[in-house]
């Protein structure tokens, strides 16, 4: 692919070389040599001739054409080569693939699942920093906003089997839905949407599956509440997951407190952590969560803690003593649900095997 791009970037210089060699091969064949083969050999400077036009031609060609022009091509290859162009070109050539728009937690889970199965996954992301590692590895990536139809065209959406819109920007997702269906009326379309009402509208309008990771998180928490028959729950984290959990607790008529994430023991005591049956930590920052959970354990050594997490290695840390948490990975659960429901059926991709220490809850999204 890099060679193809180099040829494309230097097509002017290469065209000049081709025309120069071809024209002089014809002249040499007709006026100076006895055979076509010899004319080609002289034109390519493989067979030396001295004096007259052949000698002058070969000297000029070796110095100017094979020297300066080739040097320019080599310079352009090293200076003008951009890995983003290779990634974009690979994306455009993909067929029967998966397109992930937005490298959110769910987007990364989907990418990992597809690539681990040896299938092609094209990532569309407008933040270059989020895909820097993929660009370095020259994977199929299109850097751009999915609101722009050209971005989705570059990602090969028209030839994709599955398109997952997992970006955090709901407006971008809504606009991208229309573009995807115009480009590909038959692909499996999955939309990540935290708003149930908006999700239903988009699902109906564009024949899509809707998944809400915050809703899944709330359902998982609800299962723990029912399991331990919790009477009081402290929810730390005023984000989408935290508000979803509170909605579920209100519906179940369970006493609760919603507060910003904190590491202050005095604040934790004031929130009633010592008397709570369950504490839910809705942030997924491992470093901060280690501190938070350590402080929670100081205040309430035996309270059940459900902690949100993304990375599996981080989950292993939190599950073990002295933290002893039940981890919650809504993105992992969501991708398992999608795979089990047949989203990737045509690619022969099935749900990843759940980690034994972390059971997968049967929830609907």
N, C-alpha and C positions, 0 to 999 in steps of 0.2 A: 504494500500500500504506500509506503514511503517513496518507493521508486516511481509509482504511478503519479503521485503528487509532484515529485521533482520534475518529471516529464511535463506535466501540465503547467507548472510554474515557468518552465524554460522552453516552452514550445516555439517561441520566436527564434531563439538561438539555434535550436535543433532543426527547425525548418530551413534556416539559412544554410546550415551544414549540409543537409540533405540535398537541397537545390544546387549548391555549389559543387558537391561531389558528382551528382548525377549529370549536370550540364557539362562538366569537364570530362567525364567518362565518355560522353557522346562525342565531344570534340576530338579527344584522343583516339577514339575508335575509328573515326572517319578520316583523320589526317595524319596521325603519327605512329600508330601501331598496327600490327597485322591481324589481331584477333580480339574478340569481345572480352575474353578472359584477361588478356594482357592489359586491355584498356582499363578494366576494373581494378586490376592490381596496381597499375600506375596511378590511377585516380585516388586510391586508398594509401598511396605511398608505400606499398608493399614491394614494389619492383622499381628500382631506381633507374632514372634516365637523366642524362646530363646534356646540357646545352639546349638552346631554343626554348620554345614554350613549355615543353614537358619539364625541363629543369627549373625554369622560373616558376611554373605552377607548383611543383612539389616543394620548393623552398618557401613560397608564400603560404601554402597550405599547412606545412608543418609548424611554421612560426605563428601565423595569424589564426588559422582555423583550429588546428589541433592544439594550439597553445593558448591563445587568449580566450577563444570561445569555450573550450573545455574548462579553462580556469574559471570563467564566469559562471558556468553551470555548477561547478563544484562549490564556488563561493555562495551561490544562491541556495544550494542544497543545505549548507551549514547555517547560513544566516536567515534564510526565509522560511525554513521548515518550521511549522507550528504543529505540535501534537494534537491541538484541538481540531485541525483540519483532517488529520488521519482518523480521529474518533468520529467526526461528523461523516466522513466518507464511509467508514465501516457501518455506521448506523443506516445510511441511505441504502446500502447494499443488502441489508438484512431482510430475510423473508421468514414467514411463519414463526415469528418471534414474539416476545413480550415487551411492551413498552411501559416503563414506569415513569410517570410524570410527578416529580417532586420527591427528593430523597429524604423524606421524613422517616421516623422510626419504622412505620409500616412499609414505606418504600424500600428501605434497606433490607427488611425481612424478606420482601418479595424478590428483590434482586439476588439475595443470597440463596434462596430456595431454587430459583430458576437456574442460576449459574452452577450451583452444586450438582444439579441434574444434567449438566452438560449442554443446556439449551442457551440460546442467544437472548440476552436481555439488553434493551436499549434504554438508557437513562436520559430523561429530559430535566434539566435543572438550570435555573437562572442565576444561581449563586456559584461562581467558579470554585470557591473554596471547598464547598461540599463535595465536589467531584474531582478534586485535585489528584487524589490517589488513583482514580480510574483513568484520568487523562494521562498520568505518568505511565500507566500500564498499557496505554493505547487500547482501551476498551471502547465499545460503541457508546458514545455520549454526544448529546447535542446540548450545548450551552445556549440557553435562550428561554424566553417566556412562552408558556403554552397558550397564552392569549393570542399569539401570532400564529396564524394558520401555517405560515412557512416553516415555523419551528417543528410542528407536528409532521409536515410533509418530509422534512429532513430526517425525522426519526423513523420514517418508513411505516407510519401508521396505516396507510392503505393496504400494506401487506402483512400486518400484524394479526396474530391469533387472539391476543389478549392485550388490553390496555387498562392500566390501573392509574387512576388519577388520585394521588395521595398527597398532593401539595397542601400546605397549611392555609393558603389563601383561597377562601371559598369562592370569591369572584372569579379567580383564575380557573378553578375547577369547573364552574358553571359554563364559562365561555368555551373552555376546552372540550366539554361534552358535545357542544354543537359542532365544532370542527371535526372531532373524531367521527361522529355519525355521518357527516357529509363525506368524509374520506373513506370510511369503512363501515357500511351499514350492518355487517354481519359479525364483527368481532365481539368477543366477550368484553364488556365494559364494566369496570368496577370503580365506584366513586367512594372516596372517604369523605364523609360529611357529618359533622357533629350535631347539626340541627336536623331533627327528625322530620319536621314539616318540609323543609327545603329538600331534604333527601328524597322524600316521597314524590315531590314534584319532578325532580330531576330523573328519578328512576322511571316514572311514568312517561315523561317526555322523550327520553333517550334510550329506553329499554336497557336499563342498567341495574346492576346490583349495588346496593348501598351498604357500607359498613361504617360503624362509628366505634372507634377504639375507646372513647370515653364511656360510651354506653356499655361496651363489653366489660370494661374495668368495674363499672358500677354493679353489673350483674354478678361478677366474681366476688366482689365485696359482700353483696347481699347474700350470697351462698355461705360465706363465712359467718355473717351475722346470724343467719338461721341455724347454722351448725352449732354455734356455741350459745345460742339463745341470748345474744347480747342485749343488755338493757340500756347501756350508755356507750356511745361511740364518739371519739374525738377525731376529727378529720383535719389534717394539716396540709394546707395547700389550696389557695383560692384560685385554682385554674379550672380548665374544662373538666378534668377528671374529678376534682374536688366537688364541683357543683353538681355533677352527675351523681356522685355518691350520695350527696345530701338529698337530692331528689328521691333517690331510692329509699333512703332512711325515712324521709317524710312519708312516703307511700306506705312503708312498713310500720309507721308509727313508733319509731325507735328514737329515744332521746339522743340528741347529738349536739356537738359544738363544731363549728367551722371556723378555722383561724389560719392566718398566714403561717408558713413554715417557720419554725424557730428553733434555736439551740439553747435558749435561756432556761435553766431549771426553774427559776421563779415563775416564768410565764407558763411553763408546762404544768406546774402545780396549780396555778390559777385557772388553767383550763380544765382542771379536774382529771388529769391523766392518771393520778394515783387511784382514783375510784372508777375508772373506765374499764369496760370489759374488752374493748377493742380500740386500737389506735391505727388510723390509716394515714400513711405518709404518701402524698400524691405527687411529690417532686421526684425526678429520676436522676438527680445529681448525686453520684455515688459518694464523692468526697464529703459533701454536706450531709448526706444521709447517714454516713458512718458516725458523724458527730451527733446528729439528732437522735439516732437510735441509742447511742451510748448514754446520752442525757436522759432519754426516756427510761432506759433500764435503771438508771440511778434513782429516778422518781418512782417507777413502778416496775420492779424486777420481774414480775410474773405476768404482766399484761400481754395479751396477744397483739402482735404488730403485723400489719400487712403493709408492705413497702413496695412502691412502684419502682421498676428497674427495667433497663433495656438490655444491657450486655449480659450474656449468660455467665461470664466469668465473675461479674459483679454479683450476680444472683447467688453464686456458690459462696461468696464471702458472707453475704447477709444471712444466708440460711444457717450458717454454723455459729456455734458459741464464740464469743459472748453475745452476739447480736440476736441469734435465734428468731429470725423473722420468717414470715410467709411472704414469698416474693410474688409480685403481680406484674406480669409483662403483657399488657393489652395488645401490643403489636404482634407478639408471638402467638397469642391465642387467636387473634384475628386472622393471621395468615393460615393457621391450621384450619380454622373454620372455612375460609375461602377455598382452600385446597380440597377439603373433604366434601364440600358442596359441588365440586366439579368444575371450578373456574379454569383450571389448567388441564382439563381432561384431554383436549385435542393434542396437547404436548406430552401426554403420558407422564404428567407430574402429579404426584400424590402428596398427601400431608406429611410433613417431617415427623420423624419419630419423637414423641415427647420425652423429655428427660424424666427418668423414674422418680427423682426427688421432687419434681414439680408436676403434679397431675394436671391434665387438661380438663377444664370444666366444660360440660356440655351446655353451651349457651347459644342463644339465637341473636343474630345481629341485623 
